[in-house]
Amino acid sequence: MLPKSYLQSFAANVSKRSGISRATVEVVLPHVFDEIRHQLTEGTLCVPIESFGTFAVVEYPERKRRYTYKGVDEIRTLPAQLKLKFAPTRNMRREIDAQRFDPERRSFQRHPDDPAIRKRRNMKYNKRSEVYFHAVGKNESPHFVSAYETLPPRRRRRSTDASSAPPADSAQIK
């Protein structure tokens, strides 16, 4: 499908549900999505829509991750970056799970049973441990990384059998 046919198809669906003329919807829709893009790139970096969800730009700081492949452990430094996140409202998730549209809920209108919508400050980057362990599969080839630290292979754990346990000290037992 071409972009124009996407717009026409979407506008036809909106027109059928809302009763607004298709020509009006085709004119307004591109401006709505342009405004969302503007807010996410240069504006508030957050677009909350009641009864739908929140689009937000989240800052991920520079972080280290551990990768293991073909017997080599390495720690890679990932650069800082911005990512787009979408957090659907609780009731939107319920509708998706049930695969059932609720026509009583309207976007941009708060339903009495809905909790408050998430703001950008509630969608922060969740810092993990110092080094996040991520194993690369055996069939995957490593990618060239210019800045990484090679680690010695990890030691294998001993089995926890009673036969491998150290002998008890007889002086402690009285």
Steps between C-alpha positions, in 0.01 A plus 500: 500500500612851427497769771201672341301176503589452871360844571186437295438164667553641849285806422222277368500297824496815717225651286286187524529485882469870576269635231747773403545542125788307347642812332521681835670204668753473214592866549524488881679165556840597354503814715419300815788259440734785403424666833570175688835472317581863579423455871718187517795655319511868596214558743419348838640155405175351631152456351245359747162399355229410753349151458774413250853538638813712517771548240823624656865545411717336766871568549718190535842586650827345393508150647702179498371160395666161510484274195610137495560309180728217385673484837583872507355739755511867421361819645377752244429863571174602337469870414239730650187521287140614486222245451131535435278314746127444498317409820138402436244572768389212718159479335650509150714200597189323628319566171794363302527191720126434465510596130186700552448870426309697764302774319409674829862607559604802296854621447574836665221438753570352839278212603415495876664157546827598333811578707698816419692488174878459512716804449849505354661513844341161577653342190867544593781265407515218755863443587600136530802356675847625410542247219197338341561140394388419148610174339540491124390174338755251368390547140531879513823660393644785706480853363808718482518723807777756530475569874463190712679323778572128471447298815635157590248214468274456801580223746259212509312435821568191702221252539316515832519125568578383851799305362666821383443681832814562709547262795357623829752605765481260792619767746179696449276206585487429877 
